[in-house]
Amino acid sequence: MEFLEAVLHANSEISLHVKRLKTADYQSHQRGAGGDISSGIDLVAESIFIDHLSSFGCIISEESGVVDHSNTSVKIILDPIDGSENLLSHVPYYGTSVAYYEEGVCTKAIITNLANEDVFIKDAQGLRKGTLHSKTYALVRGNPYAKVGLFERSYCSQKALPLLHALGVKYRSPGAFALSLAYAHEVTFVLYEGLMRSYDVAAGCFMCDDLYTFNEEDIFLVSKDKETFDKISQLFISNRLKRG
């Protein structure tokens, strides 16, 4: 079985599980390798991914950290549940994120929205979108009619929030960063303020490598539209110059 097919099989199994959550899935466990407290569903999803993907290479997961493999040239960076607090709060915006690295370079990635079963795949064939059980995936062309951006972690923003308010841009803060990056071609921008971990950004950044990107200190911005990108990124550049 090829890697992408194995990831899809794992996602199908996880999708079935989240449709009938058990009490144990809501329980809090130890702090994971990524620094957050793991929930039961995080650990279940991680276990499913390890079962399906451990034969391909070394797995680096947000929950357990490094799962070693003899093939050290391949690393799989995994967020078993992206937006687990949304999932456990029954907010329909959560998924999974998997990035495949060969000799330190990301060559394949899959991000899945488990709430609506959207699947984004990127490899040598480009960025494609389908659904979890579809047989075909169409190339992502972008959405020229987008009206809002996605601003992750806006609830604890110290820098970006007042600047965006002054600019008057519209945004939503859905609460699953990797998933938001997967939708970057379909919204006006994606903005994140805070510490970024490889689990959060590995697959998403690979999917956005053709977009305009600003990454400085704790601000990460991507946009498909240069005018929007320039307008927002200039806010942070100007603010930095004022502080300096």
Buried (B, 14 or more C-beta within 10 A) or exposed (E): EEBBEBBBBBBBBBBEBBEEBEEEBEEEEEEBBBEBEBBBBBBBBBBBBBEBBBEBBBBBBBBBEEBEBEEEEBBBBBBBBBBBEBBBEEBEBBBBBBBBBEEEEBBBBBBBBBBEBBBBBBBEEEBBBBBBEEEEBEEBEBEEEBEEBBBBBBEEBEBBBEBBEEEEBEBBBBBBBBBBBBBBBBBBBBBBBBEBBBBBBBBBBBBBEBBBBBEEEBBBBBBBBEEBBEBBBEBBEEBEEEEE
